[in-house]
Amino acid sequence: MTHSHRPSSVPGARGPLCKVFFLCVRLFLRFWLTAEWETDPSFWNDQARRTLEDALKLRPHVHRAKNIILFLGDGMGVSTVSAARILRGQMEGHSGEETVLAMDSFPYLALSKTYSVDKQVADSASTATAYHCGVKANSKTVGVSAKAVAYECNSTFGNEVYSVLHRAKAQGKSVGIVTTTRVQHASPAAAYAHSVSRSWYSDSDLPSAARRQGCTDISTQLVTNTDIDVILGGGRMYMTPKGTPDPEYPSSSSRKGDRKDKKNLIEVWLNARKDRKAQYVWNKEQFNAVDVKTTDCLMGLFEPKDMRFEVFRNRTRDPSIVDMTETAIQILSKNPKGFFLFVEGGRIDHGHHDGIAKLALTETVMFDRAVQRAAELTKESETLTVVTADHSHVFTFGGNTPRGNSIFVDEEYMQQAAVPLDAETHGGEDVAIYAKGPMAHLFHGVKEQHYIAHALAYAACLDPYTHCPPRPLHSGTHTHSLSALLISLTALIWLILR
């Protein structure tokens, strides 16, 4: 990533330049102090020895997973992870490079090949179908096999494929979706919808021919296809009748309800759960008031379309991805049969498309904090947690920059590009898969992206897998069985000796 500096003659430049200067001084002093001990070989030898000892202690959990959490950083290539690692460290007052992200601490790692059936460099729809449903598909389509042709409605029927989320629900687990985009976005959509167009968010987006042929929009499928217990993200306008004023932006004509069929899908979702404790919220105040102990189902739609970038998020109005992840886990984990949760850091991708690293990397840092919070709320012995990306971006940082160099200069600095475009494009290289928990060792080596869904399903013993890992031996059950055996032996000896 190359950096540019504003000339001091630009009005208002003195403030930002002063901030950059003092940040550089602080980082220099910290780097200088750090460099003192890093010049000693014993520092590196001791660090490597501790890492080696940890590796030697590593033992895979080979029992069945009760819970699955799939974290998806949309557009989160390896270079994005590396830059976000530095950013998180610098945000915490360090030089940055030595920082360990939450996902960095996962013991098992693999690479995912992200191409789709028809594209060398894939989009978020076909890749979502791969990691959710277990088959590679065509670009622009969600929840259908590659026999389905983009935008041809008739090719939908008979070519539907079903997600791990859908299969988890069918076996009695609670399921949820969290995203920083609209909940109808391609990444979550493949978990519940079958559509030859990723952009058919509302019925008003459907071509008349598709409507006549029986295709339904993604929002309708959200509330009718699978019984999803927790839905958190953006996308309000696709759920309400055309012309309905948005509760947050009542005077905005571009944010009004979009549905031609005049249905209120929020009410449809709530009415289907009258016998359960279900709630709908649209702002952080309502969200914070939710009692997770007494709430079975929660829908929270916090923006008409995508949620705001973290950099611009109104912290009194909209929850963060960390907030949403925490609440989702607290609600879903009440099910004794376990849960499946999909969490998408969807705006990492959007920041990269805009060519503004500040947006993309801040989203990645918050995404990693959600991973960290999930780890604090779950037991590794019963929860398989996987962190991956759908595709990469043509984003990199290089040059002969010094240690501790600020990963940014200006808030909205747009990186230079060899070929300037209206929007930056996806990258085609492999992305990382990080895994921990039961059967996490299944993620190793270089794998096709659709393998992810199969490994998740096998670990939790979901359809189509029946020859699955054994259930874990609970210490309580083991102790009870041992006590019973001892009592039986004592009784037997007493009978023999009497």
RODO-2510 file (C-alpha; in nm, 4 decimals, decimal comma):
residues 498
     n   res          X          Y          Z
     1     m     0,0000     0,0000     0,0000
     2     t     0,1493     0,3361    -0,0946
     3     h     0,0783     0,6442     0,1120
     4     s     0,0356     1,0068     0,0113
     5     h     0,0742     1,3168     0,2300
     6     r    -0,1272     1,6339     0,1975
     7     p     0,0846     1,9448     0,1491
     8     s     0,0749     2,1683     0,4573
     9     s    -0,0700     2,4491     0,2482
    10     v    -0,4020     2,2657     0,2233
    11     p    -0,6581     2,4311     0,4554
    12     g    -0,7191     2,2233     0,7661
    13     a    -0,4165     2,0018     0,7043
    14     r    -0,2256     2,1114     1,0167
    15     g    -0,4488     1,9168     1,2557
    16     p    -0,4253     1,5811     1,0764
    17     l    -0,0516     1,6264     1,0150
    18     c     0,0085     1,7002     1,3834
    19     k    -0,1804     1,3854     1,4788
    20     v     0,0251     1,1807     1,2338
    21     f     0,3480     1,3347     1,3676
    22     f     0,2721     1,2546     1,7312
    23     l     0,1548     0,9034     1,6364
    24     c     0,4828     0,8454     1,4536
    25     v     0,6827     0,9700     1,7534
    26     r     0,4895     0,7421     1,9891
    27     l     0,5311     0,4415     1,7622
    28     f     0,9011     0,5185     1,7148
    29     l     0,9602     0,5239     2,0904
    30     r     0,7665     0,2024     2,1378
    31     f     0,9488     0,0390     1,8475
    32     w     1,2859     0,1526     1,9841
    33     l     1,2102     0,0002     2,3240
    34     t     1,0804    -0,3186     2,1622
    35     a     1,3828    -0,3402     1,9329
    36     e     1,6137    -0,3432     2,2375
    37     w     1,5120    -0,6932     2,3387
    38     e     1,4381    -0,8128     1,9858
    39     t     1,8086    -0,7714     1,9025
    40     d     1,8861    -1,0502     2,1492
    41     p     1,8650    -1,3981     1,9876
    42     s     1,7363    -1,5407     2,3159
    43     f     1,4132    -1,3422     2,2693
    44     w     1,3354    -1,5227     1,9426
    45     n     1,4620    -1,8600     2,0666
    46     d     1,2440    -1,8442     2,3778
    47     q     0,9403    -1,7384     2,1755
    48     a     0,9880    -2,0235     1,9283
    49     r     1,0456    -2,2727     2,2111
    50     r     0,7149    -2,1782     2,3749
    51     t     0,5365    -2,2093     2,0408
    52     l     0,6936    -2,5496     1,9859
    53     e     0,5874    -2,6678     2,3306
    54     d     0,2303    -2,5603     2,2584
    55     a     0,2380    -2,7459     1,9265
    56     l     0,3604    -3,0638     2,0950
    57     k     0,0709    -3,0484     2,3414
    58     l    -0,1871    -3,0119     2,0650
    59     r    -0,4432    -3,2896     2,0559
    60     p    -0,7477    -3,2851     1,8253
    61     h    -1,0992    -3,3037     1,9682
    62     v    -1,2307    -3,6132     1,7900
    63     h    -1,5843    -3,6114     1,9273
    64     r    -1,9030    -3,4662     1,7808
    65     a    -1,9615    -3,0903     1,7796
    66     k    -2,2700    -2,9721     1,9650
    67     n    -2,2483    -2,6206     1,8193
    68     i    -2,1099    -2,4701     1,4987
    69     i    -2,0158    -2,1073     1,4435
    70     l    -1,9122    -2,0138     1,0903
    71     f    -1,7467    -1,6712     1,0671
    72     l    -1,7213    -1,5316     0,7148
    73     g    -1,5097    -1,2270     0,6387
    74     d    -1,6406    -1,1176     0,2997
    75     g    -1,3385    -1,0312     0,0855
    76     m    -1,0995    -1,1050     0,3738
    77     g    -0,7909    -1,2231     0,1880
    78     v    -0,4656    -1,3104     0,3634
    79     s    -0,3209    -0,9644     0,2949
    80     t    -0,6286    -0,8109     0,4584
    81     v    -0,5778    -1,0253     0,7689
    82     s    -0,2114    -0,9257     0,7860
    83     a    -0,2879    -0,5540     0,7541
    84     a    -0,5729    -0,5780     1,0060
    85     r    -0,3366    -0,7488     1,2503
    86     i    -0,1037    -0,4505     1,2286
    87     l    -0,3946    -0,2082     1,2605
    88     r    -0,5337    -0,3785     1,5710
    89     g    -0,1909    -0,3683     1,7334
    90     q    -0,1464    -0,0014     1,6489
    91     m    -0,4939     0,0796     1,7803
    92     e    -0,3779    -0,0746     2,1090
    93     g    -0,0594     0,1325     2,1141
    94     h     0,1879    -0,1219     1,9791
    95     s     0,3950    -0,1300     1,6620
    96     g     0,1447    -0,3818     1,5271
    97     e     0,3307    -0,6530     1,3407
    98     e     0,3729    -0,8766     1,6464
    99     t     0,0014    -0,8653     1,7344
   100     v    -0,1928    -1,1915     1,7567
   101     l    -0,5510    -1,1745     1,6285
   102     a    -0,8179    -1,3968     1,7798
   103     m    -0,8302    -1,5979     1,4587
   104     d    -0,4485    -1,6255     1,4602
   105     s    -0,4716    -1,8339     1,7761
   106     f    -0,6793    -2,1078     1,6131
   107     p    -0,4751    -2,4315     1,6036
   108     y    -0,5822    -2,5648     1,2637
   109     l    -0,5400    -2,3924     0,9309
   110     a    -0,6166    -2,4667     0,5667
   111     l    -0,6430    -2,2893     0,2341
   112     s    -0,9657    -2,2644     0,0363
   113     k    -0,9788    -2,2605    -0,3459
   114     t    -1,2488    -2,0052    -0,4268
   115     y    -1,3193    -2,0369    -0,8013
   116     s    -1,6783    -2,1025    -0,9069
   117     v    -1,8039    -2,3348    -1,1799
   118     d    -1,8109    -2,0555    -1,4386
   119     k    -1,5609    -1,8010    -1,3035
   120     q    -1,1913    -1,8110    -1,2251
   121     v    -1,2412    -1,5200    -0,9837
   122     a    -1,5662    -1,5759    -0,7982
   123     d    -1,8367    -1,3540    -0,6503
   124     s    -1,9962    -1,3734    -0,3047
   125     a    -2,3028    -1,5648    -0,4273
   126     s    -2,1413    -1,8705    -0,5837
   127     t    -1,8878    -1,8922    -0,3022
   128     a    -2,1644    -1,8716    -0,0401
   129     t    -2,3390    -2,1630    -0,2090
   130     a    -2,0133    -2,3585    -0,1830
   131     y    -1,9372    -2,3089     0,1869
   132     h    -2,3034    -2,3176     0,2971
   133     c    -2,4439    -2,5931     0,0757
   134     g    -2,1439    -2,8043    -0,0207
   135     v    -2,1486    -2,7647    -0,4011
   136     k    -1,9773    -2,5198    -0,6327
   137     a    -2,2164    -2,3091    -0,8382
   138     n    -2,2385    -2,0357    -1,0994
   139     s    -2,1721    -1,6698    -1,0374
   140     k    -2,4695    -1,4556    -0,9230
   141     t    -2,6719    -1,7555    -0,7998
   142     v    -2,7435    -1,8626    -0,4394
   143     g    -2,8615    -2,1954    -0,3032
   144     v    -2,8801    -2,3685    -0,6421
   145     s    -2,6459    -2,6053    -0,8219
   146     a    -2,4484    -2,5171    -1,1346
   147     k    -2,7318    -2,6612    -1,3459
   148     a    -2,9188    -2,3401    -1,2647
   149     v    -2,8465    -2,0508    -1,5005
   150     a    -2,8163    -1,6963    -1,3677
   151     y    -3,1364    -1,4898    -1,4100
   152     e    -3,3299    -1,7792    -1,5746
   153     c    -3,6098    -1,8433    -1,3257
   154     n    -3,7175    -2,1793    -1,4678
   155     s    -3,3715    -2,3238    -1,4063
   156     t    -3,4232    -2,2842    -1,0285
   157     f    -3,6685    -2,5672    -0,9813
   158     g    -3,5186    -2,9068    -0,9181
   159     n    -3,1717    -2,7587    -0,8747
   160     e    -3,2076    -2,6363    -0,5156
   161     v    -2,9289    -2,7261    -0,2728
   162     y    -2,9587    -2,7006     0,1053
   163     s    -2,7307    -2,5383     0,3588
   164     v    -2,5764    -2,6691     0,6789
   165     l    -2,7910    -2,4128     0,8620
   166     h    -3,1065    -2,5641     0,7085
   167     r    -2,9937    -2,9170     0,7962
   168     a    -2,9021    -2,8144     1,1520
   169     k    -3,2533    -2,6762     1,2030
   170     a    -3,4066    -2,9947     1,0647
   171     q    -3,2253    -3,1888     1,3368
   172     g    -3,3510    -2,9683     1,6168
   173     k    -3,0715    -2,7172     1,6608
   174     s    -3,1349    -2,3452     1,6928
   175     v    -2,9983    -2,1394     1,4041
   176     g    -2,9065    -1,7783     1,3457
   177     i    -2,7643    -1,5253     1,1019
   178     v    -2,5643    -1,2137     1,1861
   179     t    -2,4327    -0,9774     0,9183
   180     t    -2,3140    -0,6196     0,8804
   181     t    -2,4761    -0,6085     0,5360
   182     r    -2,8444    -0,6521     0,4539
   183     v    -2,9716    -0,9904     0,5724
   184     q    -3,0730    -1,0627     0,2107
   185     h    -2,7125    -1,0210     0,0913
   186     a    -2,5544    -1,3038    -0,1076
   187     s    -2,3500    -1,4456     0,1819
   188     p    -2,6379    -1,5072     0,4252
   189     a    -2,8899    -1,5686     0,1453
   190     a    -2,7324    -1,8995     0,0439
   191     a    -2,8058    -2,0271     0,3948
   192     y    -3,1833    -2,0143     0,3370
   193     a    -3,2723    -1,9091    -0,0206
   194     h    -3,2676    -2,0633    -0,3678
   195     s    -3,2389    -1,7921    -0,6290
   196     v    -3,0870    -1,7588    -0,9749
   197     s    -3,0243    -1,3933    -0,8954
   198     r    -2,8484    -1,2722    -0,5826
   199     s    -3,0050    -0,9280    -0,6346
   200     w    -3,3722    -1,0289    -0,6155
   201     y    -3,3944    -0,8841    -0,2638
   202     s    -3,7615    -0,7813    -0,2844
   203     d    -4,0503    -0,8797    -0,5100
   204     s    -4,0075    -0,5434    -0,6811
   205     d    -3,6658    -0,6664    -0,8008
   206     l    -3,8183    -0,9691    -0,9761
   207     p    -3,8656    -0,9419    -1,3530
   208     s    -4,2272    -0,9966    -1,4556
   209     a    -4,1350    -1,3208    -1,6346
   210     a    -3,9703    -1,4587    -1,3200
   211     r    -4,2770    -1,3680    -1,1170
   212     r    -4,5051    -1,5459    -1,3644
   213     q    -4,2834    -1,8539    -1,3611
   214     g    -4,3125    -1,8838    -0,9831
   215     c    -3,9848    -1,7475    -0,8515
   216     t    -3,9901    -1,5709    -0,5154
   217     d    -3,7702    -1,2952    -0,3820
   218     i    -3,4987    -1,3536    -0,1219
   219     s    -3,6791    -1,1621     0,1559
   220     t    -3,9861    -1,3839     0,1228
   221     q    -3,7652    -1,6914     0,1363
   222     l    -3,5967    -1,5540     0,4491
   223     v    -3,9207    -1,5796     0,6456
   224     t    -4,0727    -1,8884     0,4805
   225     n    -3,8027    -2,1383     0,3792
   226     t    -3,6258    -2,2148     0,7067
   227     d    -3,7279    -2,1436     1,0649
   228     i    -3,4420    -1,9084     1,1562
   229     d    -3,4377    -1,8170     1,5250
   230     v    -3,2086    -1,5120     1,5171
   231     i    -3,1756    -1,2690     1,2241
   232     l    -2,9592    -0,9594     1,2790
   233     g    -2,8307    -0,7091     1,0235
   234     g    -2,9678    -0,4545     0,7776
   235     g    -3,2327    -0,4780     0,5053
   236     r    -3,5532    -0,3249     0,6478
   237     m    -3,6806    -0,1740     0,3231
   238     y    -3,7179    -0,5101     0,1483
   239     m    -3,9487    -0,6362     0,4214
   240     t    -4,2267    -0,3739     0,4190
   241     p    -4,4934    -0,2530     0,1697
   242     k    -4,3910    -0,0035    -0,0968
   243     g    -4,3977     0,3511     0,0344
   244     t    -4,3791     0,2590     0,4044
   245     p    -4,1752     0,5333     0,5793
   246     d    -3,8599     0,4033     0,7422
   247     p    -3,8746     0,4427     1,1222
   248     e    -3,5239     0,5883     1,1338
   249     y    -3,5397     0,8031     0,8195
   250     p    -3,9130     0,8868     0,7873
   251     s    -3,8595     1,1726     0,5400
   252     s    -3,6297     0,9805     0,3057
   253     s    -3,7948     0,8666    -0,0169
   254     s    -3,5046     0,6355    -0,1065
   255     r    -3,5357     0,4378     0,2167
   256     k    -3,9076     0,3629     0,2092
   257     g    -4,0525     0,0131     0,1963
   258     d    -4,0028    -0,1597    -0,1366
   259     r    -4,2557    -0,4437    -0,1592
   260     k    -4,5126    -0,4418    -0,4393
   261     d    -4,7110    -0,7264    -0,2832
   262     k    -4,7902    -0,4981     0,0144
   263     k    -4,6780    -0,7656     0,2597
   264     n    -4,5052    -0,6819     0,5846
   265     l    -4,2619    -0,9720     0,6153
   266     i    -4,1558    -0,8661     0,9634
   267     e    -4,5133    -0,9287     1,0788
   268     v    -4,5205    -1,2550     0,8823
   269     w    -4,2112    -1,3705     1,0722
   270     l    -4,3532    -1,2642     1,4095
   271     n    -4,6972    -1,4161     1,3436
   272     a    -4,5391    -1,7516     1,2622
   273     r    -4,3880    -1,7467     1,6130
   274     k    -4,6895    -1,6479     1,8217
   275     d    -4,6442    -1,9559     2,0371
   276     r    -4,2818    -1,8590     2,1083
   277     k    -4,1240    -1,5536     2,2651
   278     a    -4,0265    -1,3611     1,9509
   279     q    -3,9263    -0,9951     1,9164
   280     y    -3,8437    -0,7467     1,6427
   281     v    -3,6113    -0,4487     1,7056
   282     w    -3,4721    -0,1800     1,4768
   283     n    -3,2409     0,0293     1,6964
   284     k    -2,9770    -0,0241     1,9615
   285     e    -3,1939     0,0936     2,2490
   286     q    -3,4516    -0,1742     2,1711
   287     f    -3,1748    -0,4255     2,1041
   288     n    -3,0085    -0,3593     2,4404
   289     a    -3,3439    -0,4043     2,6146
   290     v    -3,3864    -0,7608     2,4835
   291     d    -3,3887    -1,0148     2,7660
   292     v    -3,1914    -1,3028     2,6176
   293     k    -3,3075    -1,5376     2,8953
   294     t    -3,6727    -1,5058     2,7985
   295     t    -3,6365    -1,4454     2,4216
   296     d    -3,6543    -1,7458     2,1905
   297     c    -3,6488    -1,5642     1,8550
   298     l    -3,5101    -1,2241     1,7597
   299     m    -3,5141    -1,0262     1,4368
   300     g    -3,3156    -0,7025     1,4348
   301     l    -3,2978    -0,4911     1,1189
   302     f    -3,0944    -0,1807     1,1908
   303     e    -3,0722    -0,0085     0,8518
   304     p    -3,2901     0,0055     0,5362
   305     k    -3,0054    -0,1534     0,3357
   306     d    -2,6556    -0,2436     0,4577
   307     m    -2,5449    -0,1408     0,8036
   308     r    -2,3042     0,1513     0,8266
   309     f    -1,9288     0,1013     0,8123
   310     e    -1,7820     0,0687     1,1609
   311     v    -1,5886     0,3931     1,1064
   312     f    -1,9197     0,5786     1,0610
   313     r    -2,1413     0,3715     1,2926
   314     n    -2,3611     0,5685     1,5303
   315     r    -2,2793     0,3897     1,8528
   316     t    -2,5994     0,5018     2,0228
   317     r    -2,8213     0,3907     1,7360
   318     d    -2,6742     0,0725     1,5822
   319     p    -2,5167    -0,2324     1,7491
   320     s    -2,1753    -0,3545     1,6386
   321     i    -2,0973    -0,6971     1,4968
   322     v    -1,9603    -0,7842     1,8417
   323     d    -2,2887    -0,6853     2,0072
   324     m    -2,4955    -0,8837     1,7580
   325     t    -2,2741    -1,1926     1,7845
   326     e    -2,2942    -1,1897     2,1640
   327     t    -2,6726    -1,1625     2,1737
   328     a    -2,7177    -1,4284     1,9063
   329     i    -2,5040    -1,6782     2,0973
   330     q    -2,6807    -1,6036     2,4248
   331     i    -3,0216    -1,6732     2,2700
   332     l    -2,9223    -1,9746     2,0602
   333     s    -2,7148    -2,1498     2,3270
   334     k    -3,0224    -2,2146     2,5400
   335     n    -3,1118    -2,5066     2,3122
   336     p    -2,9809    -2,8292     2,4730
   337     k    -2,9402    -2,9768     2,1227
   338     g    -2,6984    -2,7011     2,0259
   339     f    -2,6949    -2,4358     1,7547
   340     f    -2,5578    -2,3214     1,4200
   341     l    -2,4645    -1,9553     1,3827
   342     f    -2,3422    -1,7759     1,0707
   343     v    -2,1644    -1,4434     1,1294
   344     e    -2,0611    -1,2291     0,8331
   345     g    -1,8287    -0,9315     0,8386
   346     g    -1,9799    -0,8268     0,5086
   347     r    -1,8531    -0,4727     0,4719
   348     i    -1,4857    -0,5711     0,4601
   349     d    -1,5620    -0,6393     0,0954
   350     h    -1,7366    -0,3050     0,0464
   351     g    -1,4448    -0,1116     0,1906
   352     h    -1,2116    -0,2832    -0,0528
   353     h    -1,4447    -0,2197    -0,3472
   354     d    -1,4324     0,1485    -0,2540
   355     g    -1,0529     0,1310    -0,2499
   356     i    -1,0401     0,2695     0,1038
   357     a    -0,8256     0,0525     0,3290
   358     k    -0,9371     0,2356     0,6440
   359     l    -1,2917     0,1091     0,5963
   360     a    -1,2018    -0,2498     0,5079
   361     l    -0,9415    -0,2997     0,7790
   362     t    -1,1481    -0,1426     1,0578
   363     e    -1,4289    -0,3814     0,9611
   364     t    -1,1793    -0,6700     0,9826
   365     v    -1,0621    -0,5664     1,3293
   366     m    -1,4216    -0,5578     1,4534
   367     f    -1,4874    -0,8932     1,2880
   368     d    -1,1922    -1,0397     1,4779
   369     r    -1,3259    -0,8944     1,8019
   370     a    -1,6522    -1,0779     1,7336
   371     v    -1,4498    -1,3988     1,6939
   372     q    -1,2855    -1,3255     2,0290
   373     r    -1,6189    -1,2583     2,2004
   374     a    -1,7645    -1,5815     2,0649
   375     a    -1,4706    -1,7707     2,2136
   376     e    -1,5444    -1,6177     2,5529
   377     l    -1,9092    -1,7225     2,5368
   378     t    -1,8638    -2,0825     2,4201
   379     k    -1,6694    -2,3932     2,5199
   380     e    -1,4055    -2,5043     2,2716
   381     s    -1,4728    -2,8664     2,3701
   382     e    -1,8270    -2,8514     2,2312
   383     t    -1,8196    -2,5738     1,9689
   384     l    -1,6569    -2,6035     1,6276
   385     t    -1,5625    -2,2506     1,5235
   386     v    -1,4476    -2,1832     1,1680
   387     v    -1,3280    -1,8489     1,0322
   388     t    -1,2823    -1,8058     0,6589
   389     a    -1,3458    -1,5787     0,3606
   390     d    -1,5477    -1,6188     0,0446
   391     h    -1,2824    -1,4621    -0,1782
   392     s    -0,9882    -1,2249    -0,1631
   393     h    -0,9306    -0,8741    -0,3020
   394     v    -0,6528    -0,7225    -0,5096
   395     f    -0,5269    -0,5458    -0,1989
   396     t    -0,1692    -0,5527    -0,0787
   397     f     0,0818    -0,3501     0,1153
   398     g     0,4516    -0,3473     0,0397
   399     g     0,7599    -0,1371    -0,0082
   400     n     1,0531    -0,0959     0,2254
   401     t     0,8467     0,0489     0,5108
   402     p     0,9986     0,0605     0,8621
   403     r     0,8723    -0,1466     1,1523
   404     g     0,5682     0,0127     1,3172
   405     n     0,4853     0,2251     1,0128
   406     s     0,1262     0,3472     1,0290
   407     i    -0,0916     0,1304     0,8099
   408     f    -0,2842     0,4523     0,7174
   409     v    -0,2253     0,8237     0,6731
   410     d    -0,5646     0,9823     0,6077
   411     e    -0,9124     0,8627     0,7080
   412     e    -1,0461     0,8366     0,3528
   413     y    -0,7222     0,7945     0,1598
   414     m    -0,7813     0,5903    -0,1536
   415     q    -0,4934     0,3611    -0,2419
   416     q    -0,3302     0,4072    -0,5782
   417     a    -0,4187     0,1571    -0,8479
   418     a    -0,2313     0,0493    -1,1586
   419     v    -0,5631     0,0366    -1,3454
   420     p    -0,8116     0,2905    -1,2010
   421     l    -1,1694     0,1564    -1,2021
   422     d    -1,5029     0,2690    -1,0612
   423     a    -1,4747    -0,0144    -0,8084
   424     e    -1,1870    -0,2376    -0,7035
   425     t    -1,2229    -0,6039    -0,7977
   426     h    -1,2039    -0,9389    -0,6202
   427     g    -0,8845    -1,1409    -0,6012
   428     g    -0,8654    -1,4985    -0,7233
   429     e    -0,6047    -1,6450    -0,4881
   430     d    -0,6782    -1,8947    -0,2114
   431     v    -0,8105    -1,7696     0,1221
   432     a    -0,7439    -1,9043     0,4700
   433     i    -0,9635    -2,1294     0,6840
   434     y    -0,9026    -2,1113     1,0590
   435     a    -1,0611    -2,3764     1,2833
   436     k    -1,0815    -2,4826     1,6472
   437     g    -1,2999    -2,7162     1,8490
   438     p    -1,4397    -3,0643     1,7797
   439     m    -1,3130    -3,2095     1,4487
   440     a    -1,1297    -2,8858     1,3650
   441     h    -0,8358    -3,0940     1,2404
   442     l    -1,0456    -3,1772     0,9338
   443     f    -0,9393    -2,8343     0,8091
   444     h    -0,5850    -2,8870     0,6869
   445     g    -0,3958    -2,8557     0,3594
   446     v    -0,5471    -2,7050     0,0460
   447     k    -0,9175    -2,7729     0,0013
   448     e    -1,1924    -2,6897    -0,2449
   449     q    -1,4243    -2,4326    -0,0886
   450     h    -1,7323    -2,6558    -0,0926
   451     y    -1,5489    -2,8981     0,1391
   452     i    -1,6169    -2,6555     0,4257
   453     a    -1,9883    -2,7426     0,4355
   454     h    -1,9132    -3,1149     0,4335
   455     a    -1,6637    -3,0911     0,7194
   456     l    -1,9108    -2,8860     0,9248
   457     a    -2,1941    -3,1305     0,8599
   458     y    -1,9794    -3,4330     0,9435
   459     a    -1,8509    -3,2754     1,2663
   460     a    -2,2065    -3,2147     1,3918
   461     c    -2,3505    -3,5353     1,2421
   462     l    -2,5869    -3,3546     1,0067
   463     d    -2,7420    -3,4878     0,6872
   464     p    -2,6114    -3,6624     0,4782
   465     y    -2,3607    -3,7950     0,7325
   466     t    -2,4677    -4,0749     0,9641
   467     h    -2,1318    -4,2408     1,0386
   468     c    -2,0189    -3,9530     1,2570
   469     p    -1,7784    -3,8759     1,5389
   470     p    -1,8865    -4,0198     1,8757
   471     r    -2,0634    -3,8037     2,1303
   472     p    -1,8273    -3,6614     2,3943
   473     l    -1,7835    -3,8471     2,7215
   474     h    -1,9167    -3,6168     2,9913
   475     s    -1,7261    -3,6266     3,3157
   476     g    -2,0499    -3,6358     3,5159
   477     t    -2,1746    -3,9461     3,3335
   478     h    -1,8359    -4,1126     3,3658
   479     t    -1,8194    -4,0463     3,7408
   480     h    -2,1746    -4,1723     3,7877
   481     s    -2,0985    -4,4943     3,5984
   482     l    -1,7795    -4,5508     3,7996
   483     s    -1,9624    -4,4967     4,1279
   484     a    -2,2319    -4,7447     4,0265
   485     l    -1,9650    -5,0016     3,9379
   486     l    -1,7919    -4,9615     4,2732
   487     i    -2,1227    -4,9998     4,4595
   488     s    -2,2015    -5,3165     4,2613
   489     l    -1,8586    -5,4664     4,3330
   490     t    -1,8902    -5,3858     4,7035
   491     a    -2,2310    -5,5542     4,7167
   492     l    -2,0950    -5,8607     4,5367
   493     i    -1,8011    -5,8979     4,7765
   494     w    -2,0371    -5,8608     5,0726
   495     l    -2,2590    -6,1413     4,9369
   496     i    -1,9593    -6,3707     4,8856
   497     l    -1,8125    -6,3137     5,2311
   498     r    -2,1316    -6,3233     5,4386
***
